[in-house]
């Protein structure tokens, strides 16, 4: 055990890290190793106090999230060489791990996960019951149908790991000071921070909150309410088990998913940790309301075996030798949960130079990779790859304590639930963030959850099988979505798009700012365009629609999940560039209705005296007008690719506006449609989506967005120079458009794309899909995919893996269906456009 050093050592630092668990210490290690001088970590009691020291220490390559796999992989590779680098033993065991499938649905899930593992470097195999038994001979095989095996998995001693990272951090020049409590944080006008402690003040260029279950208390010092809650997690350690002691090699870790527990070897005994149901699990809610008790550091909660009895019984059935084993220790300690179990990592919107790495339900496996990820982002000004799912800005004012508690219960209880595509979870819903139409529509449709909002996925008609019925194959929404598709293509449909993120920008430098922010030109007054914000390395940070409503006054619109992610980036640019502009987030005040389909103009024209004809109100024009005497900002644009308008209005006008439109469209057979249909329509038109076809992993040239990128415009927009170099070097991969011959399953995105190689014998994975669906127009499956440039020609035959089977796919000329403006243009030229 190392001696503590209760001193500050200095009064200035580049980065002050608050919290000395494995995550904070990993960040200190990575920043210092990358050459950052003046890294100071402050810990209130001792390193590993809090959740780190009592963790079960599991390490796995497995994760259903595409880029979170990279975090896991980096952590494991780092832990393998840490002892050699620092001279500190870390107690790392790598016997592998097996997830057990004991239902046919679970086997489907494993196949679903395997198709997402094919284009990753980490080893993962779907194995037979015989192989499962060979690797773990003590299992009762009665229920085992298959296993998902990760050979490099295992477990590490959390205390030793943290001490090795600490030794590395010091070796490279970081200061780790403890016991030093942070008592207050003061933001200075120059963007720096004063960090107050009983030993004095440190001035810091930036602060990083890595304070574990104290993270809320740190956030409160600056008026932020981080949605975190401590959960009681128990695990049990047994005495020596003779059958375990007799084994020649260490048992792999098993995860019995139906029994909802993990089990591993601990010396000659077993260690076993369950996740109870949301009704039985326990939250430490008093810490949320009253703060963590002073002095709490390496204490534990009272254990409660009754609470986990059904899991113990399931484990004894699966591993019969457990029946005779004695329990020698039960650990019950706090783990911090965010509402969706994923951590919050990155810079925080609304506060400059304040970063977080908090809410780690699985801190040990995330610590190494997240330390590196955050260190790269801090030093290079952009994230090394896309991890929007852990963006702290995915939460907002709507994330109340009640919501956090309800979600943490659900997330803990659902820890081992089947992970379906298009998954919905219902605890804590609805939040206060409902659109003006929610109460009118909620009984008519299946609602989806988008950044706190409820939004219709698909609508019910008599005879439909209603409700949420998740599946890996086509399910109850398949036919209704086809019906809605026909509605929009042949008549006219209405969709609630209120969850869009909406910002107003104005001021003397507004044009200058947007010219610097976006790769596209700034639209003229009364016009709208689609614009992309790029990172310095030329990756796609965001896609927005930009409308200049009045001279120098703009409305920017982004997807619901990107609202604060994009706002933070823009605010940072404004501050750094000293632009004289005001930006206002009007997301919650404004409703949005989209009306689309061949009769859209006919319906809306009945409600206004303004001329909506094509000659008078062209595609990509915007203007203020009144519909049924309700003020709207109308933009002639539609993500369906059909004739349509987006109508921005005050939230309180949503019901009267919707009612007036529905009333006016009776003769035309108007009806509702939802986001599943919208997704199908946009894919048929070849429209890319941010978060799928483009994000911080992709550049706009490989994504096929050249049309929106004006490399010849005068302004030196962010990413311009990098993009010129990318263009000069040539692209290694390209986004292509595929049709697939499938049966009862459709692509979703992130599936492996196969090609049978030059010898036509060895098929290998060459790329991945980004999104997909069934095309009701073409009556076959459709997907976007990234493939090597040499395999990107139209007509190229490939295969896409879905649920363990490779389906034939062909690259086709995009789009499958021409957009309405393109069809009109061709008609005017006397050509017959394809529908």
ABEGO torsion letter per residue (X at the ends): XBBBBBBAGBABBABBBBEABAAAAAAAAAAAAAGBBGBBBBBABBBGBEAAAABAGBBBABBABAAAAAAAAAAAAAAAAAAAAAGBBAGBBBAEBBBBBABAAAAAAAAAAAAAAAABABBBBBBBAAAAAAABAABBAAABABBBBBAABEBBBAAAAAAAAAAAAAAAGBBBBOBBBBABBBBBAAGBBBBBBAAEBBBBABBBBAAEAAAAAAAAAAGBBBBBBBBBBBBBBBBBBAAAAABABBBBBBBBAAAGBBBBBBEABBBBBBBBBAAABBBBAAAAAAEBBBGBAABBBBBBAAAAAAAAAAAAAABAAAAABBBABBBBBBBBBBAAGBBBBEBBBGBBGBBBBBGBABAAAAAAAAAAAAAAAAAAGBBABBBAAABAAABBAABBAAAAAAAAAAAAAAAABBBBBGBBBABGOBBABBBAAAAAAAAABBBBBBGGBBBBABBBBBGBBBEBBBBABBBAAAAAAAAAAAAAAABBBBBBAAABBBBBBBEAAAAAAAAAABABBBBBBGBBBBBBBBBAAGBBABBBBBBBABBGBBBBBBBAAAAAAAAAAAAAAAAAAGBBBBBBBAAAABBBBBBBEAAAAAAAAAABABBABAAABBBGBBBBBBBGGBBBBBBBBBAAGBBBBBBBBBAAAAAAAAAAAAAAAAAAGBBBBBAAAAAAAAAAAGBBBBGBABBAABBAAAAGAAAABBAABABBBBGAAAAAAAAAAEBABBBBBBBBBBBABBBAEGBBBBBAEAAGABBBBABBBABBBBBAAAGBBBBBBBBBAAAABBGBBBBBBBGGBBBBBBBBBOBABBBAAAAAAAAAAGBBBBX
